[in-house]
Amino acid sequence: MLKLNLSSDPRWVDLAGSVRIKARPLTSAMMLAARNDPRVTALVKSRDKTDEDSLTLEVAKVLAGLVIEDWDSVGDKSGAPVPVSQDWIDALLDLWPVFKPSRKK
């Protein structure tokens, strides 16, 4: 059975280590927005020059920028907390332990 939760309230999600993000639920509208983002469309247009993994990573970064509202335990190289911004989101998702999907049973 598919259980639908109609709440659009953001929730905290635990990631690798002690990192937590506060994220809005991903909607179809956000997915369409990500597909039309200039970063993604540029990769699609150069499809012969890119691979599926690069496209997947770029879409994930754009989507993360749309849903992440806040986070805990994310800092720069000196450990100082950093604000949620697309540049820091991109850097966070470049880390495999954060990017890889969790497989809950």
N, C-alpha and C positions, 0 to 999 in steps of 0.2 A: 504494500500500500504506500502511495506517495502522500506524505503529510505536508500540507501547505501551511506555511506561516506567513500571514499577510502583513506582519509587522515590518516596517521599513526602518526601525530603530537600529542604529549601529551596535555592534557587539565587539567585545574583546576576544582576540584569537591569539593563542600561544604559538610561537614559532620556535625556531632553533634557539638553544640556550635559554636565556631569560628574556628574549625579545618578545614583546607583545604588540599587536597592532589593534587599533580600534577601527573597524571597517563597516561601511554600509553594505547591505546585501547587494550582490551583483544582480542587475536587472537586464532584461533583453535590450532596453534602451541604451544602457551603458555599453553593452557588447557591440551594438551598432555604431555607437559613437567611437569606440576604439577602432573598429574596422575602417572608419572614415578619417581617423587621425592622420595628419600629414606624415608622421614618422612611419606609420604602417603602410599607407598608400605608396610612399616612395619605395619601400621594400617590395611591394607587390609589383610595381611597375618595372623594377629591375629583377624580376623573378628569375630570369636566366642567370643572374649573377649572385643569387642568394640561395640559401638552403632553407628547408622547412623549419629547422631548429632556430635559425636566426629570426624568422618570422614569428614563431611561437614566443620566443623570448621578448621580442618587441611588443607584441600584443599584450603579454603578461605585464610588462612594465607600464604600458598605457592604462590598462585596466586597474592596476594597483594605484596609479595616480588618481583615478576616478573614485575609488572606494575608500582609501586610507584617510582617516580623519586625524588620527593621533597615534602615538606609539610610546613605548617605554623601552629603555635599555638600548637605544640606538645612539651612537656617538661617533665623533670624528676620531682620527688616529691617536689623539691625545686623551680620548675618553670623555671629552666635553659633549653634552647632549646637543643634538642637532634638530632643527625644526623639520617638520614634514614638508618636503618639497620634491618636485619631480626628479631633480638631480640626486638627492639622497635616496629616494625610492629606487632609482635605477641602480645606484651603487649597492643598495641592500639586496636587490634581486640578482645581482651578479654573483652573490655568494651561494654556492650550490646547496648548503644545508638549509638555507631560507627558501630558495626557489623550488627545490624538489617537492613533489606532491607527497603528502603523508598518506599512508595506506592504512586506514583504520578498518578493522573487521567488525 
